[in-house]
Amino acid sequence: MKVLITGATGFVGSPLVDLLTQAGDQVVRISRRSAPGKDSIQWNPAAGRLEAASLEGADAVVHLAGESIAAGRWTAAQKARIRDSRVLGTRLLAESLARLSRRPKVLVSASAIGYYGNRGDERLDESSASGTGFLPEVCREWEAAAKPAADCGIRVVQLRIGLVLAPGGGALAKMLPPFQMGVGGIIGDGRQYMSWIALNDLVAVIRHALITGNLAGPVNAVAPQAVTNREFTKTLGHVLGRPTILPMPAFAARLAFGEMADELLLSSARVEPRNLLASRYVFRHPELESALRFLLGRQAGKATR
């Protein structure tokens, strides 16, 4: 299978490339920095530049590229970069694929559980309505931008990705230093739900989406058991053998992170992977403690409270 990937050098893209390559697939990277060649295609989403002819012959496409939502405070300029990097890139790719004479069978396009917004302890699946706020708005536009591909018969899978756990990047890498020093703690009241997925599960989910012909539309890429921030905090501290007694009050989170605190740190989304489970995907790490022990190399029985 020939697979084109945007964001191939990123946090999720790099291990995905490794997995697909090991499975015998041919990977072609779509990148702003790559020189065009056999294994790379150059594009510039902001400028609307992508040579459609270079996409010919692909069996599948994975679209992961987008500005990090946690790269800095959400100024007006940063919010515009977050939105445009997702919407413009997805629309350019989808329209380019739609113009091909030989189209790929499937486009797996990243989205996020930010689609649901702050929903307390409500159980959310793919049929749940979108929420309100900046991230739900971005996610709605992001997913709608893939419509040209779906309209021309390409099977489009929109992965609503949760908190991705891996020690080498993402949120967990930022959490580890304070927790290892014993100064980690709950954020706000700790009752907000965190819907998470281990990185190796996420890359396996992406390949599962590529090869599962009846999987289409929104798919929640989260582990089966969401946990509250309090549960996550206590579990991580337990695995590391460190105390978790220094909370970050909501007002402190807002002072430090501004609007981002309300939509990322204090927001609650109890998301369930209904469509993934129905497609018979088997999670490698369905439970948080075992996932953290695997990711951090901590065997059961070696950590103390």
C-alpha positions as CSV (number, residue, x, y, z in Angstrom):
1,M,0.0,0.0,0.0
2,K,1.3,3.4,-1.0
3,V,0.5,5.9,1.8
4,L,1.0,9.7,1.6
5,I,1.4,11.4,5.0
6,T,1.3,15.0,6.1
7,G,3.0,15.7,9.4
8,A,5.2,12.7,8.9
9,T,8.1,14.0,11.1
10,G,5.9,15.0,14.0
11,F,5.0,13.4,17.4
12,V,2.5,11.0,15.8
13,G,3.8,11.0,12.3
14,S,7.3,9.6,13.1
15,P,6.1,6.4,14.8
16,L,3.4,6.0,12.2
17,V,6.0,6.0,9.4
18,D,7.9,3.4,11.3
19,L,4.8,1.2,11.8
20,L,3.7,1.4,8.2
21,T,7.3,0.8,6.9
22,Q,7.6,-2.3,9.1
23,A,4.3,-3.5,7.7
24,G,5.7,-3.3,4.2
25,D,3.8,-0.1,3.1
26,Q,5.5,2.5,0.9
27,V,5.4,5.9,2.7
28,V,5.6,9.2,0.9
29,R,5.9,12.4,3.0
30,I,4.1,15.6,2.2
31,S,6.0,18.4,3.8
32,R,6.7,22.1,3.5
33,R,10.4,21.5,3.9
34,S,11.0,18.4,1.7
35,A,12.4,18.7,-1.7
36,P,10.2,16.9,-4.2
37,G,11.3,13.3,-5.0
38,K,10.3,9.7,-5.0
39,D,9.5,9.6,-1.3
40,S,8.5,13.2,-0.7
41,I,6.1,15.8,-2.0
42,Q,6.3,19.5,-1.2
43,W,3.3,21.7,-0.4
44,N,2.5,25.1,1.1
45,P,-1.0,25.1,2.6
46,A,-0.9,28.7,3.6
47,A,-0.1,29.7,0.0
48,G,-2.5,27.0,-1.5
49,R,0.3,25.2,-3.3
50,L,0.2,21.5,-3.8
51,E,0.8,19.9,-7.2
52,A,-2.1,17.5,-7.6
53,A,-0.3,15.3,-10.1
54,S,2.3,14.4,-7.5
55,L,-0.5,12.7,-5.5
56,E,-1.4,10.3,-8.3
57,G,-1.0,6.6,-7.6
58,A,-1.5,6.7,-3.8
59,D,-3.7,4.0,-2.2
60,A,-4.2,6.0,1.0
61,V,-3.6,9.4,2.6
62,V,-3.0,10.3,6.3
63,H,-3.4,14.0,7.2
64,L,-1.8,14.9,10.5
65,A,-0.3,18.4,9.9
66,G,-1.4,21.3,12.0
67,E,-0.1,24.0,14.4
68,S,0.2,22.8,18.0
69,I,-2.7,24.0,20.2
70,A,-0.4,24.2,23.2
71,A,2.5,26.0,21.7
72,G,1.8,29.3,23.6
73,R,-0.9,31.6,24.9
74,W,-3.9,32.0,22.6
75,T,-3.4,35.4,21.2
76,A,-5.5,36.4,18.2
77,A,-2.6,35.7,15.9
78,Q,-2.0,32.3,17.5
79,K,-5.6,31.3,17.3
80,A,-5.6,32.2,13.6
81,R,-2.5,30.0,13.0
82,I,-4.2,27.1,14.8
83,R,-7.4,27.5,12.7
84,D,-5.8,28.2,9.4
85,S,-3.1,25.4,9.6
86,R,-6.0,22.9,10.0
87,V,-8.7,24.2,7.8
88,L,-6.6,25.5,4.9
89,G,-4.4,22.5,4.8
90,T,-7.3,20.0,5.0
91,R,-9.3,21.8,2.3
92,L,-6.2,22.0,0.0
93,L,-5.5,18.3,0.4
94,A,-9.1,17.2,0.0
95,E,-9.7,19.4,-3.1
96,S,-6.4,18.1,-4.7
97,L,-7.4,14.5,-4.1
98,A,-10.8,15.1,-5.6
99,R,-9.2,16.3,-8.8
100,L,-7.2,13.1,-9.4
101,S,-8.0,10.7,-12.1
102,R,-7.0,7.8,-9.8
103,R,-8.1,8.7,-6.4
104,P,-6.9,7.0,-3.1
105,K,-9.4,4.7,-1.5
106,V,-9.2,6.4,1.9
107,L,-8.2,9.6,3.7
108,V,-7.6,9.4,7.4
109,S,-7.7,13.0,8.6
110,A,-6.9,14.1,12.2
111,S,-9.4,16.0,14.2
112,A,-9.7,16.2,18.0
113,I,-12.1,15.6,20.9
114,G,-12.0,19.4,21.3
115,Y,-15.0,19.0,19.0
116,Y,-17.2,18.2,22.0
117,G,-16.2,21.1,24.2
118,N,-16.6,21.2,28.0
119,R,-19.3,18.7,28.8
120,G,-18.8,17.7,32.5
121,D,-19.5,14.0,33.1
122,E,-21.8,13.5,30.1
123,R,-20.8,10.4,28.1
124,L,-19.9,11.4,24.6
125,D,-19.7,9.2,21.5
126,E,-19.5,10.1,17.8
127,S,-23.2,10.9,17.6
128,S,-22.9,13.6,20.3
129,A,-23.4,17.2,19.3
130,S,-20.5,19.6,19.0
131,G,-19.8,22.0,21.9
132,T,-19.2,25.7,22.1
133,G,-16.0,27.6,22.2
134,F,-12.9,28.1,20.1
135,L,-11.8,24.4,19.8
136,P,-15.2,23.1,18.9
137,E,-15.5,25.8,16.2
138,V,-12.0,24.9,14.9
139,C,-12.9,21.1,14.9
140,R,-16.1,21.7,13.0
141,E,-14.4,23.7,10.3
142,W,-11.5,21.2,10.2
143,E,-13.8,18.3,9.6
144,A,-15.9,20.1,7.1
145,A,-12.8,21.0,5.1
146,A,-12.5,17.3,4.1
147,K,-15.9,17.2,2.4
148,P,-14.5,17.5,-1.1
149,A,-12.8,14.2,-0.7
150,A,-15.9,12.5,0.7
151,D,-18.1,14.0,-2.0
152,C,-16.0,12.3,-4.7
153,G,-16.2,8.9,-3.1
154,I,-13.1,8.7,-1.0
155,R,-13.7,7.0,2.3
156,V,-12.9,9.7,4.8
157,V,-12.1,8.8,8.5
158,Q,-11.9,11.8,10.8
159,L,-10.0,10.8,14.0
160,R,-11.1,12.8,17.0
161,I,-7.9,12.3,18.9
162,G,-7.7,12.6,22.7
163,L,-4.8,13.3,25.0
164,V,-1.9,11.4,23.5
165,L,0.4,9.8,26.0
166,A,4.1,9.2,25.4
167,P,7.1,10.1,27.5
168,G,9.0,11.6,24.6
169,G,6.6,14.3,23.7
170,G,3.1,15.8,24.1
171,A,1.4,16.6,27.4
172,L,3.0,13.7,29.3
173,A,6.5,14.8,28.6
174,K,5.6,18.3,30.0
175,M,4.0,16.7,33.1
176,L,6.8,14.4,34.0
177,P,9.4,16.9,35.4
178,P,7.2,18.4,38.1
179,F,5.7,15.0,39.0
180,Q,9.1,13.4,39.2
181,M,10.1,16.2,41.6
182,G,7.1,15.6,43.8
183,V,5.4,18.9,43.0
184,G,2.6,17.6,40.7
185,G,-1.0,17.9,41.6
186,I,-4.6,18.2,40.4
187,I,-5.6,21.1,38.2
188,G,-8.7,23.0,39.3
189,D,-11.1,20.8,41.3
190,G,-9.8,17.7,39.5
191,R,-13.2,16.5,38.5
192,Q,-12.8,17.3,34.8
193,Y,-12.6,14.2,32.6
194,M,-9.5,13.5,30.5
195,S,-9.9,11.2,27.5
196,W,-6.5,9.8,26.6
197,I,-4.8,7.3,24.3
198,A,-1.3,5.8,24.4
199,L,0.8,6.8,21.4
200,N,1.4,3.2,20.2
201,D,-2.4,2.7,20.3
202,L,-3.0,5.8,18.2
203,V,-0.6,4.8,15.4
204,A,-2.2,1.3,15.4
205,V,-5.6,3.0,15.2
206,I,-4.5,5.0,12.2
207,R,-3.4,1.8,10.3
208,H,-6.6,0.1,11.4
209,A,-8.6,3.0,9.9
210,L,-6.6,2.6,6.7
211,I,-7.4,-1.0,6.2
212,T,-10.9,-1.3,7.7
213,G,-13.2,-0.7,4.8
214,N,-16.4,-0.1,6.7
215,L,-14.9,2.5,9.0
216,A,-15.8,6.1,7.9
217,G,-16.8,9.4,9.3
218,P,-15.9,10.6,12.9
219,V,-14.0,8.1,15.0
220,N,-13.1,8.8,18.6
221,A,-9.4,7.9,19.0
222,V,-9.4,7.5,22.8
223,A,-9.0,4.6,25.2
224,P,-12.2,3.0,26.5
225,Q,-11.9,4.4,30.0
226,A,-11.7,8.2,30.5
227,V,-10.5,9.3,33.9
228,T,-10.9,12.5,35.9
229,N,-7.9,14.8,36.4
230,R,-7.8,13.7,40.0
231,E,-7.6,10.0,39.0
232,F,-5.0,10.8,36.3
233,T,-2.9,12.7,38.8
234,K,-3.0,10.0,41.5
235,T,-2.3,7.3,39.0
236,L,0.7,9.0,37.5
237,G,2.1,9.8,41.0
238,H,1.6,6.2,42.0
239,V,3.4,4.9,39.0
240,L,6.3,7.3,39.6
241,G,6.3,6.7,43.3
242,R,6.0,10.4,44.0
243,P,3.5,12.5,46.1
244,T,0.8,14.6,44.3
245,I,0.0,17.2,46.9
246,L,0.4,20.5,45.2
247,P,-2.7,21.5,43.2
248,M,-2.9,24.2,40.6
249,P,-6.1,26.2,41.4
250,A,-8.3,27.2,38.4
251,F,-7.4,30.9,38.9
252,A,-3.7,30.1,38.7
253,A,-4.2,28.0,35.5
254,R,-6.0,31.0,34.0
255,L,-3.3,33.4,35.0
256,A,-0.6,31.2,33.5
257,F,-2.3,30.1,30.3
258,G,-5.2,32.5,29.7
259,E,-8.1,31.2,27.5
260,M,-6.2,28.0,26.8
261,A,-6.6,26.9,30.5
262,D,-10.4,26.8,30.2
263,E,-10.5,24.9,27.0
264,L,-7.6,22.5,27.6
265,L,-6.8,22.2,31.3
266,L,-10.1,22.8,33.0
267,S,-12.4,21.5,30.3
268,S,-14.1,18.1,30.7
269,A,-14.8,15.6,27.9
270,R,-15.8,12.0,28.8
271,V,-15.4,10.5,25.4
272,E,-16.0,6.9,24.4
273,P,-14.6,5.1,21.3
274,R,-17.9,3.6,20.2
275,N,-17.0,3.3,16.5
276,L,-13.5,1.9,17.1
277,L,-14.8,-0.8,19.4
278,A,-17.6,-1.6,16.9
279,S,-14.9,-2.1,14.2
280,R,-13.2,-4.7,16.5
281,Y,-10.1,-2.7,17.2
282,V,-8.4,-4.2,20.2
283,F,-6.6,-1.7,22.5
284,R,-3.1,-2.5,23.5
285,H,-3.5,-0.2,26.6
286,P,-7.2,0.1,27.6
287,E,-6.4,1.1,31.2
288,L,-4.4,4.1,32.4
289,E,-2.1,2.6,35.0
290,S,-1.0,-0.2,32.8
291,A,-0.5,2.2,29.9
292,L,1.7,4.5,32.1
293,R,3.7,1.6,33.4
294,F,4.4,0.5,29.9
295,L,5.2,4.0,28.6
296,L,7.4,4.9,31.5
297,G,9.1,1.5,32.0
298,R,7.7,1.1,35.5
299,Q,6.9,-2.5,36.5
300,A,4.0,-3.2,38.9
301,G,5.2,-3.5,42.5
302,K,8.2,-1.3,42.1
303,A,6.5,2.0,42.8
304,T,5.1,3.1,46.2
305,R,2.6,5.7,47.2
